[in-house]
Structure formats: C-alpha cells, structure tokens
Amino acid sequence: MRASVDPEPSAPPADPFALRASPACPAGSKPVADAIVAAVRAARTARRAGAPLPAAEIAEIVARGSAAAGWLEIKPADPPAQGAMAQCLHVAGVPSAHLQSAGIADARRPGAIGFSERFGFYVIARPPE
C-alpha cells in the first residue's frame, strides 16, 4: 500500500473531492474513498443548510467552528479506511499553526484528519524540527 500526503495548497482546491488516478488509487481502495467522499459531501451539505450531520458507517464526522469558517473532523472507522483516504484522495499535510492562521482552530494531534473549504482534505502535519 503506497500512500502520500500532498503539499499544503496555496489556494483552496478547485475540486477537493477529486480522486487520484490508478495506480495510485488501487481498485480495492476506491470504493472506500468514494464512501468517505460521499459522507463528507453529505456532512458539508447538511452543515451549510444548518441541519444535523448524517451518520456514516465509514467514519465519524463532526462539525467544528462556525458555519461560515468551520471544518469537519474526520475519524475513519478503521485503519484501512484511513489508508484508502491517503491513497486515493488529495490530502494536504498542513501544520497546526497554518490551520490556526486560516481560522481553523483544529487543535488535535498531528495525524488527525479533517476537511475545510480552504485546504480540502488535510492531515495535521508535525511541526518542522
């Protein structure tokens, strides 16, 4: 299983839900990545409408921050789901300080996964040494 983290984007991604092409996204991981995308899209739509976030089997998704400048915490249900995300989705490695400066008060540990309009899917990167 080969997974990678993208560099921090300089601007919001045009299509944050685009999947990587094969062979980076193997056929076995694509359905899991598709399910994560569907769950995050549904949560994003519900949040924008001021509605409760729908439950998803693939991951626990929690809305944080304000509706205008918030983000979604994503806790995959199991390690293979997290691996499929890293293989198939464009996940940016973003240091906590950069999240904070963008108004995203995600204070979880490095390695935690989230979604925001500014960065798309992101993983909290370890601070540089």
C-alpha positions as CSV (number, residue, x, y, z in Angstrom):
1,M,0.0,0.0,0.0
2,R,1.5,3.3,-1.1
3,A,0.1,6.5,0.3
4,S,1.2,10.0,0.1
5,V,0.4,13.4,1.5
6,D,0.2,16.4,-0.8
7,P,1.9,19.7,-0.1
8,E,-0.2,22.5,1.5
9,P,-2.2,24.2,-1.3
10,S,-1.5,27.9,-1.8
11,A,-5.2,28.4,-2.7
12,P,-8.4,26.4,-2.0
13,P,-8.6,23.3,-4.2
14,A,-10.8,23.6,-7.2
15,D,-12.2,20.1,-6.7
16,P,-11.4,18.9,-3.2
17,F,-13.3,15.6,-3.9
18,A,-11.2,14.5,-6.9
19,L,-9.7,11.1,-6.6
20,R,-6.2,10.2,-7.6
21,A,-5.9,8.1,-10.8
22,S,-4.9,4.5,-10.8
23,P,-2.4,3.0,-10.0
24,A,-2.0,5.5,-7.0
25,C,-5.6,4.7,-6.1
26,P,-5.9,0.9,-6.3
27,A,-9.3,-0.7,-7.3
28,G,-9.7,-2.1,-3.8
29,S,-9.3,1.3,-2.1
30,K,-11.5,3.3,-4.5
31,P,-14.9,2.1,-3.0
32,V,-13.8,3.1,0.5
33,A,-12.5,6.5,-0.8
34,D,-15.8,7.0,-2.6
35,A,-17.7,6.3,0.6
36,I,-15.6,8.8,2.6
37,V,-16.2,11.4,-0.2
38,A,-19.9,10.8,-0.1
39,A,-20.0,11.0,3.7
40,V,-18.0,14.3,3.8
41,R,-20.1,15.8,0.9
42,A,-23.3,14.9,2.9
43,A,-21.9,16.4,6.1
44,R,-20.8,19.6,4.2
45,T,-24.3,20.0,2.6
46,A,-26.0,19.4,6.0
47,R,-23.8,21.9,7.7
48,R,-24.4,24.6,5.0
49,A,-28.2,24.0,5.5
50,G,-27.9,24.2,9.3
51,A,-29.1,20.6,9.6
52,P,-27.7,17.9,11.8
53,L,-24.9,15.9,10.1
54,P,-26.0,12.5,8.9
55,A,-24.3,9.4,10.4
56,A,-21.9,7.5,8.2
57,E,-20.6,3.9,8.7
58,I,-17.3,4.7,7.1
59,A,-16.3,7.5,9.5
60,E,-17.4,9.6,12.4
61,I,-17.7,13.2,11.1
62,V,-18.1,16.1,13.5
63,A,-18.7,19.7,12.5
64,R,-16.4,22.2,14.3
65,G,-16.2,26.0,14.3
66,S,-18.8,28.4,12.9
67,A,-20.9,27.6,9.9
68,A,-19.0,30.2,7.8
69,A,-15.5,29.3,8.9
70,G,-15.8,25.8,10.2
71,W,-14.2,22.5,9.4
72,L,-15.1,18.8,9.7
73,E,-13.2,16.4,11.9
74,I,-13.0,13.0,10.2
75,K,-12.3,9.9,12.2
76,P,-12.2,6.9,9.9
77,A,-14.0,3.8,11.3
78,D,-10.9,1.6,10.8
79,P,-7.2,1.8,9.7
80,P,-8.0,0.5,6.1
81,A,-10.3,3.5,5.6
82,Q,-7.6,5.9,6.7
83,G,-5.2,4.1,4.3
84,A,-7.7,4.4,1.4
85,M,-8.0,8.1,2.1
86,A,-4.2,8.6,1.9
87,Q,-4.0,6.5,-1.3
88,C,-7.0,7.9,-3.2
89,L,-7.7,11.4,-2.0
90,H,-5.6,14.5,-2.2
91,V,-4.8,15.0,1.5
92,A,-2.7,18.0,2.2
93,G,-0.2,18.0,5.1
94,V,-0.9,21.2,7.0
95,P,0.9,22.3,10.2
96,S,-1.4,23.3,13.0
97,A,-0.1,26.9,13.0
98,H,-1.2,27.2,9.4
99,L,-4.6,25.9,10.2
100,Q,-4.9,28.4,13.1
101,S,-3.8,31.3,10.8
102,A,-6.6,30.3,8.3
103,G,-9.2,30.4,11.1
104,I,-9.4,26.7,11.6
105,A,-9.0,26.0,15.3
106,D,-8.3,22.3,14.9
107,A,-6.1,21.6,17.9
108,R,-6.0,17.8,17.6
109,R,-2.7,15.8,17.4
110,P,-0.6,15.5,14.3
111,G,-2.0,12.8,12.1
112,A,-5.6,13.8,12.7
113,I,-7.7,14.2,9.5
114,G,-10.1,16.9,8.6
115,F,-11.8,18.8,5.8
116,S,-12.1,22.5,5.2
117,E,-13.0,24.7,2.3
118,R,-9.6,26.3,2.5
119,F,-7.5,23.1,2.4
120,G,-9.9,20.4,1.2
121,F,-8.9,17.1,3.0
122,Y,-6.0,17.7,5.3
123,V,-3.9,15.9,7.9
124,I,-2.4,17.8,10.7
125,A,1.3,17.8,9.9
126,R,4.0,17.5,12.6
127,P,5.7,20.9,13.1
128,P,9.1,21.2,11.4
129,E,12.0,20.5,13.7
